[in-house]
Amino acid sequence: MELANNFTANNRTLLMQDHSVRRKVKDRVFLGAVIFFALITISFVFLIIGSCVLKGYHQINWAFFTQSAPDTFTAMMAKSSGQVIPGGIVNGITGSLYLVGLASLIAIPFGVLIGIYLYENSKKRYAGVIRDITDVLQGVPSIVVGLIVYLWVVVNVTHGYSVLAGSVALSLMMLPLIIRSTEESMKMIPDTLKEAAIALGTPYYKVIFRVLIPTSFSGLMTGILLAVSRILGETAPLMLTTLGNPAINWNVVKPVSAVPLLVWQFYNDPNMVDLIWSSTLFLMGFVLILNLLAKWIAARRNA
């Protein structure tokens, strides 16, 4: 009987060891597959970045940030002589900053206030409707947003392509991200903090501006920076609203250029190919900086 029990115990031990070995083998195979496919995915990212760096770095100079884009004849003469294409994209850089700045002035106040409203009235039917509209707006293609703004602003307000029309289009694309990030940031605030402020007799508007917004500032800034980085590379809505401008323009009712628009224009001119890569490299670097800044703010928030 004792021998039978020992035999059974030994068999059970062997089975458990065999099961443990097989489980470890499966875990290692699955881990290897995950790492393999992750490396494949990341390799495309590095391939894109490497191509932009190798093909665009030689065009990055002081003139690139201080001069407007050259004409086709100047670029053709520079390429035929093997020289760097003169000029730069300062009209696109200033135009992008102008458009994004004006769009932020429109979208941030509305987005933050709507997000606070959704947080304070989360269970009301009207808040649910606004939340659904926000989700739908976030999924609308950018070209559709540009077409709508073209009919609203370009045709009926400015009667032509303008900075205002482009900013309105970009602000509509920023709104969903700002609204949802504001609502989620407000949810992270302890209810006791707001209740304490109200118990001290603080007016409700001061509770919002002196307690809720400062407390959730890092979360709000993260959402805003992500929204800005999202619209920086948009081209389709700007083609229908601002069209482009070869010179620097600060008039809000006149056309303006932007870096994505310049990339599209350079793409249609075989003599400007080198400027495509340098402009793309600049835009990627700018967006990367904004995303790293957003991650840094989020990390400080969680610390």
C-alpha positions as CSV (number, residue, x, y, z in Angstrom):
1,M,0.0,0.0,0.0
2,E,2.8,2.3,0.9
3,L,4.6,1.6,-2.4
4,A,1.4,2.4,-4.3
5,N,1.0,5.7,-2.5
6,N,4.6,6.6,-3.2
7,F,4.2,5.7,-6.9
8,T,1.1,7.8,-7.1
9,A,2.8,10.7,-5.4
10,N,5.8,10.4,-7.7
11,N,3.5,10.3,-10.8
12,R,1.7,13.4,-9.5
13,T,5.0,15.3,-9.0
14,L,6.2,14.3,-12.5
15,L,2.9,15.5,-14.0
16,M,3.1,18.8,-12.2
17,Q,6.7,19.3,-13.3
18,D,5.8,18.5,-16.9
19,H,2.8,20.9,-16.8
20,S,5.1,23.6,-15.3
21,V,7.7,23.0,-18.0
22,R,5.1,23.2,-20.8
23,R,3.6,26.4,-19.3
24,K,7.0,28.0,-19.2
25,V,7.7,27.0,-22.8
26,K,4.3,28.5,-23.8
27,D,5.0,31.7,-21.9
28,R,8.4,32.1,-23.6
29,V,7.0,31.4,-27.0
30,F,4.2,33.9,-26.5
31,L,6.7,36.5,-25.1
32,G,9.0,35.9,-28.1
33,A,6.0,36.4,-30.5
34,V,5.0,39.6,-28.8
35,I,8.6,41.0,-28.9
36,F,8.9,39.9,-32.6
37,F,5.8,41.7,-33.7
38,A,6.5,44.7,-31.5
39,L,10.0,45.0,-33.2
40,I,8.3,44.8,-36.6
41,T,5.9,47.6,-35.7
42,I,8.6,49.8,-34.2
43,S,10.9,49.2,-37.2
44,F,8.5,51.0,-39.5
45,V,8.5,54.0,-37.2
46,F,12.3,54.1,-37.1
47,L,12.4,53.6,-40.9
48,I,10.2,56.7,-41.4
49,I,12.2,58.8,-38.9
50,G,15.5,57.6,-40.4
51,S,14.3,58.5,-43.9
52,C,13.2,62.0,-42.9
53,V,16.5,62.6,-41.0
54,L,18.8,61.3,-43.8
55,K,17.0,63.1,-46.6
56,G,16.0,66.3,-44.8
57,Y,18.8,67.3,-42.5
58,H,21.0,69.0,-45.1
59,Q,18.2,71.5,-45.8
60,I,18.0,72.5,-42.2
61,N,19.9,75.8,-41.8
62,W,19.3,79.3,-40.7
63,A,17.6,80.3,-43.9
64,F,15.2,77.4,-43.4
65,F,13.7,79.2,-40.4
66,T,14.0,82.8,-41.6
67,Q,13.0,82.8,-45.3
68,S,9.9,82.0,-47.3
69,A,9.7,79.1,-49.7
70,P,11.5,79.7,-53.0
71,D,9.9,79.7,-56.4
72,T,10.2,76.7,-58.9
73,F,12.9,78.3,-61.0
74,T,15.2,79.1,-58.1
75,A,14.8,75.6,-56.8
76,M,15.4,74.1,-60.2
77,M,18.6,76.1,-60.7
78,A,19.9,75.1,-57.2
79,K,19.2,71.4,-57.9
80,S,20.9,71.5,-61.3
81,S,24.0,72.9,-59.8
82,G,24.0,70.5,-56.9
83,Q,23.4,73.1,-54.2
84,V,21.1,73.3,-51.3
85,I,17.7,74.8,-52.2
86,P,17.7,78.4,-51.0
87,G,14.9,79.7,-48.8
88,G,12.8,78.0,-46.1
89,I,9.4,77.7,-44.7
90,V,9.1,80.6,-42.3
91,N,5.7,81.5,-43.9
92,G,4.5,78.0,-43.0
93,I,5.9,78.1,-39.5
94,T,4.4,81.4,-38.7
95,G,1.1,80.4,-40.3
96,S,0.9,77.2,-38.4
97,L,1.6,79.0,-35.1
98,Y,-1.0,81.6,-36.0
99,L,-3.6,79.1,-36.9
100,V,-3.0,76.9,-33.9
101,G,-2.8,79.8,-31.5
102,L,-6.2,81.3,-32.7
103,A,-7.8,77.8,-32.7
104,S,-6.6,77.3,-29.1
105,L,-8.1,80.6,-28.1
106,I,-11.4,79.4,-29.5
107,A,-11.4,75.8,-28.4
108,I,-9.8,75.9,-25.0
109,P,-12.3,78.1,-23.1
110,F,-15.3,76.3,-24.7
111,G,-13.8,72.9,-24.2
112,V,-12.9,73.4,-20.6
113,L,-16.3,74.9,-19.7
114,I,-18.2,72.1,-21.5
115,G,-16.0,69.5,-19.8
116,I,-16.8,71.0,-16.4
117,Y,-20.5,71.1,-17.2
118,L,-20.4,67.4,-18.2
119,Y,-18.6,66.6,-14.9
120,E,-21.0,68.6,-12.8
121,N,-24.1,67.3,-14.6
122,S,-23.0,63.8,-15.6
123,K,-26.3,62.1,-15.0
124,K,-28.5,64.6,-16.8
125,R,-29.9,63.8,-20.2
126,Y,-28.7,66.9,-21.8
127,A,-25.1,66.1,-20.7
128,G,-25.4,62.7,-22.2
129,V,-26.5,64.3,-25.5
130,I,-23.5,66.6,-25.5
131,R,-21.2,63.7,-24.7
132,D,-22.6,61.7,-27.6
133,I,-22.1,64.7,-30.0
134,T,-18.5,65.1,-28.7
135,D,-17.8,61.4,-29.5
136,V,-19.3,61.8,-33.0
137,L,-17.3,64.9,-33.7
138,Q,-14.1,63.2,-32.7
139,G,-14.8,60.5,-35.3
140,V,-15.7,62.9,-38.2
141,P,-13.0,62.9,-40.9
142,S,-11.0,66.1,-41.1
143,I,-11.9,66.7,-44.7
144,V,-15.6,66.8,-43.7
145,V,-14.8,69.4,-41.0
146,G,-13.1,71.5,-43.6
147,L,-16.0,71.2,-46.0
148,I,-18.5,72.3,-43.3
149,V,-16.3,75.3,-42.3
150,Y,-15.9,76.2,-45.9
151,L,-19.7,76.4,-46.2
152,W,-20.1,78.2,-42.9
153,V,-17.2,80.7,-42.8
154,V,-15.4,80.9,-46.2
155,V,-18.6,81.3,-48.2
156,N,-20.8,83.3,-45.7
157,V,-18.5,85.1,-43.3
158,T,-15.1,86.0,-44.7
159,H,-16.1,85.5,-48.4
160,G,-12.8,83.9,-49.1
161,Y,-10.0,81.7,-47.7
162,S,-8.7,83.1,-44.4
163,V,-6.9,82.5,-41.1
164,L,-10.3,82.7,-39.3
165,A,-11.8,79.9,-41.4
166,G,-8.8,77.6,-40.8
167,S,-8.7,78.3,-37.1
168,V,-12.4,77.5,-36.8
169,A,-11.9,74.2,-38.6
170,L,-8.9,73.3,-36.3
171,S,-10.8,74.4,-33.2
172,L,-13.6,72.0,-34.0
173,M,-11.1,69.2,-34.2
174,M,-9.6,70.2,-30.9
175,L,-12.9,70.4,-29.0
176,P,-13.6,66.7,-28.4
177,L,-10.1,66.0,-27.0
178,I,-10.2,69.0,-24.6
179,I,-13.8,68.2,-23.5
180,R,-13.2,64.6,-22.7
181,S,-9.8,65.3,-21.0
182,T,-11.3,68.0,-18.9
183,E,-14.1,65.8,-17.8
184,E,-11.8,62.9,-16.9
185,S,-9.4,65.2,-15.1
186,M,-12.3,66.6,-13.0
187,K,-13.3,63.1,-12.0
188,M,-9.9,62.6,-10.4
189,I,-10.5,65.4,-7.9
190,P,-11.8,64.2,-4.5
191,D,-15.3,65.3,-3.8
192,T,-14.3,66.4,-0.3
193,L,-12.1,69.2,-1.8
194,K,-15.0,70.8,-3.5
195,E,-17.3,70.2,-0.6
196,A,-14.8,71.9,1.7
197,A,-14.6,75.0,-0.5
198,I,-18.4,75.2,-0.6
199,A,-18.7,74.7,3.1
200,L,-16.4,77.7,3.6
201,G,-18.9,79.9,1.8
202,T,-17.0,80.1,-1.5
203,P,-19.2,81.1,-4.5
204,Y,-19.6,78.4,-7.0
205,Y,-17.8,80.2,-9.8
206,K,-14.8,80.7,-7.5
207,V,-14.9,77.0,-6.7
208,I,-14.5,76.3,-10.4
209,F,-11.8,78.8,-11.1
210,R,-9.9,78.7,-7.8
211,V,-10.2,75.0,-6.8
212,L,-11.3,72.7,-9.7
213,I,-9.2,74.1,-12.5
214,P,-6.0,74.7,-10.6
215,T,-6.2,71.2,-9.0
216,S,-6.7,69.5,-12.4
217,F,-4.3,71.8,-14.2
218,S,-1.8,69.1,-15.2
219,G,-4.5,66.9,-16.7
220,L,-6.0,69.9,-18.6
221,M,-2.6,70.8,-20.0
222,T,-2.0,67.2,-21.1
223,G,-5.3,67.2,-23.0
224,I,-4.6,70.6,-24.6
225,L,-1.1,69.7,-25.7
226,L,-2.4,66.4,-27.2
227,A,-5.1,68.3,-29.0
228,V,-2.6,70.8,-30.4
229,S,-0.3,68.0,-31.6
230,R,-3.2,66.4,-33.3
231,I,-4.1,69.4,-35.4
232,L,-0.5,70.5,-36.3
233,G,-0.3,67.9,-39.1
234,E,-3.7,68.4,-40.5
235,T,-3.8,69.3,-44.2
236,A,-7.2,68.5,-45.6
237,P,-9.2,71.1,-43.7
238,L,-6.7,73.8,-44.4
239,M,-6.8,73.2,-48.1
240,L,-10.5,74.1,-48.0
241,T,-10.3,77.0,-45.6
242,T,-6.9,78.8,-45.8
243,L,-5.5,77.6,-49.1
244,G,-2.0,79.0,-48.5
245,N,0.1,82.1,-49.0
246,P,3.6,82.5,-50.3
247,A,4.3,85.4,-47.9
248,I,3.9,85.9,-44.2
249,N,0.4,87.1,-43.3
250,W,-1.1,88.4,-40.0
251,N,-4.5,89.5,-41.4
252,V,-7.1,87.2,-39.9
253,V,-9.4,87.5,-43.0
254,K,-6.7,86.8,-45.5
255,P,-5.2,83.4,-46.6
256,V,-2.2,82.0,-44.8
257,S,0.2,79.1,-45.3
258,A,1.0,76.3,-42.9
259,V,3.7,73.6,-42.8
260,P,1.4,70.8,-43.9
261,L,0.2,72.9,-46.8
262,L,3.8,73.6,-47.8
263,V,4.5,69.9,-47.8
264,W,1.6,69.3,-50.1
265,Q,2.7,72.1,-52.4
266,F,6.3,70.8,-52.5
267,Y,5.0,67.3,-53.3
268,N,3.4,68.7,-56.5
269,D,6.7,70.3,-57.6
270,P,9.5,67.8,-58.4
271,N,12.1,70.6,-57.8
272,M,11.0,71.0,-54.2
273,V,11.4,67.3,-53.1
274,D,14.3,68.1,-50.7
275,L,12.1,70.6,-48.9
276,I,9.4,68.0,-48.4
277,W,11.7,65.9,-46.2
278,S,13.1,68.9,-44.2
279,S,9.6,70.3,-43.6
280,T,8.3,66.8,-42.5
281,L,11.3,66.5,-40.2
282,F,10.6,69.9,-38.6
283,L,6.9,69.0,-38.2
284,M,7.7,65.6,-36.7
285,G,10.2,67.1,-34.2
286,F,7.7,69.8,-33.1
287,V,4.9,67.2,-32.6
288,L,7.4,64.9,-30.7
289,I,8.3,67.8,-28.4
290,L,4.6,68.5,-27.6
291,N,3.9,64.8,-26.9
292,L,7.0,64.5,-24.6
293,L,5.8,67.6,-22.8
294,A,2.4,66.2,-22.4
295,K,3.9,62.9,-21.0
296,W,6.1,64.9,-18.6
297,I,3.1,66.9,-17.3
298,A,1.1,63.6,-16.9
299,A,4.0,62.0,-15.0
300,R,4.2,65.0,-12.7
301,R,0.5,64.7,-12.1
302,N,0.8,61.0,-11.1
303,A,3.9,61.6,-9.0
